[in-house]
Amino acid sequence: MEIVLAESLGFCMGVKRVVDMAYRALDKASGLPVVTFGPLIHNSQEIARLTASGIAVADEATLPEKGTVIIRAHGIAPQAYEELKARGLKIMDGTCPYVHYSQRKAAELQREGYKVVIVGDRHHPEITGILGFINDDAIVVESLEEVEALPQLDRIGVIAQTTISPKKYNAILDALRRRAVEVNVCETICDATEENQAAVRELSGEVDLLYVIGGRHSANSNKLVETARDKCPRSFLIETADEINSSDLSGVGRIGISAGASTPDWMIQRVIERLREIEKSLANHR
């Protein structure tokens, strides 16, 4: 049984940066609380690891009176940032640079008179934060059906959720161009997202079965599975190595592994170790 890793997988730059920031904050906390404003990333196992280290998840109701609060990679609305400042907490901003760029571009497009259209999940924290920079004055679409339901538009400025599938985004862009007189497109998809998508697309055509390691609520992990199934129908999303079903591996020659942008290296390694254990067990029963 051959295990093949995708050329690009796992932690993106923004997630690695904010996780490292959290551990550095803990080292310098001098006994004061260190919390993240909402879950730092979409990976419950890494959140559990952070919590066990002493970095708690907080919201408006559970923020400490003193200490450090870390803004997650998804970013927050400026109003929420000001509220944190007003509490007198030390703020460490872990917003991904790509998300910062999207926030700035949304405000810039609005100032220039464009109607902002955001392609992504309205309920995703990244989108919530961006909307805060433009007073919630935007159209948010996630599907071709939602675009087709829009009225005819004049000047629109389009921003993508950083983790959206490029293939899906381009299809929605084509539909938006048919609904508007002028379309100003801002390239805001994260490079790591595109690289991971391209890597899993290539790998999926070369393996018998493929696992994407990532959280069930992780947008980019689910999109990796969706992409992989185009060429490898036996592609599965797993959160942990314990979810691997050994019966699925009987007779499998090549197994591909990809991982979402919120999946740490230690979780990828555990999946590899579990596959080796299963391989040994299957060999012993032949």
N, C-alpha and C positions, 0 to 999 in steps of 0.2 A: 504494500500500500504506500503510494507516494503522496506526500503532503507538499502542496505548492502554495506559497504565500503570494498574494497580490503585490505587484511592484510598489504600490502606494497604499497604505492602510493605517488605521489607528489615529491616535492623537494628532489633531491639526495644530498649527502654530498657536492659534488663539487659546485653545483649551490647555495646551501644555503650559503656556505662559501664565494663565490664571491659577492653575493648580500649583505651579511652582511658587507663585505669589502668595498663595494661602499658607503654604508651609513656611515660607520666609517670615510671614506675619506672625506665625505662631512662635517662631524662634525669638522674635523681638518683642513679644507681648508683655513680658515682665509680670506674668500672672494675671493680667487683665483678659477679659473674654475676647475671643476672635470668632466672628460669625460671618456667614455669607448671606447676602440679601437674596433669599430664594435659593433653590438648589443650584450649586455651582455649575454643574453640567448634567446632561441627560444620561447618567449612568449610576444606577442605585448602588452598585458594588463599590464604586469609587467614592460615592457619597458616604457609604458606611465606613470606609477606610478613613476618610477625612474626619468623620464624627468620632471614631475611635481614637484618633490622634488629638482630639480636643477642639476641633473646628466645627461648630454647630451651624445648623441651618436656621435662619430667622426670617420673620416677616415684620410688618409694621407693628403688630401687637406684641411681639416677643423680642424686640431689639433690646440689648442691654443699655444701662444708663451710661456706662463707660466702656472703652475698649475700641476694637478695630472692626470695621465692617467692610467686606470685600464685595464689590460689584461683579457679578458674573459676566462671562464672555458675551452673553446675549445683550448686555447693556440694559439701561433703564431710562425712563423718561426724565427730562430735566427737572420736572416738578418733584419727582421722587428723590432725585439727587439733592435738591435744595432742602427737602425735609430731613434728609440724613445729616446735612450740614447743620441745620438748626438744632439738632439734638446734641451737637458737640462731639460726635463720634469721629474717630480717625477713619478717613475713607481711603481705601486702596481701590483704584478703578481698574478692574480686569477686563473691561469691554474689549472685545476683539477689534483690532485696527480696521478690519473689513467692515465691521458693524459701525464703527465710528464714521467711516467714510459714507456709508449709507445714510446715517443720520444727518451728516452735513449736506449731502447731495439732495435729500428730501427738502430741507429748509431752503437750499439754493434754488431748486426748481420752483418752489412755491413763491419765492420772492420774484422770480422772473415771469410769473404769471401763468405757469403751467398748472394744470390739474394733475396732482400726483396720483399715480396708479402703482400700487404695490402688489407684486405677484408673490403670493405665499399664503400661509395659514394665519388668518386674522387673530387667532388665539395664542399664537406662538409668542413667547416673551420678547424675541427680537423685534417682531412687528409692533407689539405694544409699545416698546421703547421708541421706535421710529415715529410712530403716530404722535407721541408726546412732543416731538420737535416741531410738529406742524398743526398742533391743536386738533388732532384727530380729523383733519380735513383732507381725506384721501379716499380713493376707491381701492378696496382690497379684493383681489380675485385669486382664486386657486385652481380654477378649471376652465376649459373651453366653454362649457355650458354657461358659466357665470359671465364670461366675456360676451357671449352671444346675447345675453339678456340685457346688456348695457344699451343705453340710448346712443345715438350718434354723438360723438364728442368732437371738440375743437382741438385745442393744444394740450397734449398730455405728456408728462414726464414719467418714465417708467423705471421703477427700482425693483430688483429681485431680492427675495429672501436669500441670504448668502448660501444656504444649504440646498437650494432647489436643484432638481435635476436639469442640466442644461438642455436636454432633449425636450422636456416638458415646457421649459421656459421659452424656448424658441418657437414652439407650436403656439403658445399663448401670445407671444409677440406678433406672430403673423396674423392672428385673429384680431389683436388690438389695432394693427395697422389698417385693417378693413373697417374699423369702427371710428377712426379719428382722422382729422385733416392733417395734423402734424404730430409726429411721435418722436420724442427725444429720449433715447435709451441710454441709461447709465449702467455700465458693466459693474455689477456689485456681487457677482457669484464668487465665492472663495476659491482660490486656486486649488487648495487641498481637496475641496469637494469635487472639482472637475477632474483632478488627477486620480482621486479614488474611484470616481465613476468610470473613467477611461481604463483604469487598471482592472477593475472587476469585469468590465465588458470584454476585455481581451482574455482574461483568465477563464471566464465562464465558458468560452468556446473550446477550452483545452482540458476540461476536467469532467468526471462523471457525476460528481456531487460537490456542492459548494456551501460553506457556512459563512454567514456574515455575523460577526460578534458585535452586539450592540444592544442598547436599551430598546424596549418595545415602544417607548414613546419618543424615541430619537428619530427626527425627520430624516436625517441623512442616512441612518442605518436602514430604515425602511426603503428608501429610494435605491440603496445599493442592492437590496434583495430584488426589488422590482426590475432593475437593470439586468441583474444576473440571470433572471428567469427567462429573458428573451432567448438566450442560447443554452442555458442549463436549467431545465424545468425543476430539477431536484436541487433547488437552492433554498436554504433555510436560515431564518433569523434565530439566533440563540443569544441569551443574555450571559449564560455561564456554561462551563464545560460539563456540568451535571446534566444539562439538557440534551446532550448527544445521545441518540438512541443507537445502541450498538447493532441492532437488527437492520438499520438502514445501511450499514457499511459492508454487509456481506456481499462479496463479489465485486466490490468497488476497487478500481485500480488507482485512480488519481482523485485526490480530494483537494479542493481549493479553499483557501481561507482569506477572507477580507474582514475588515472591521471598521465600524463607524468612527467619526471624528472625536467621540467622547470615550473611546475604548482605550484604556492604558495597556502598555506593553505586557504587564504582568498577567493580565487576563488572556491575552493572545497566547502567551507561553503556557498557561494552564490548559488551554484547549489543545495545543500541540501535545502536551504531556498525556492528556486523557486519550487522545487518538492513538498514541503509541501504546498505552495500556490496553486499549481495545484490540489493537492489531496483535499484540502478544497473546491475548486471551483467545482470539479467533484462531491463531496459529496452533495453540495448544490443544484445541478441540477438533483439529482436522484428523 
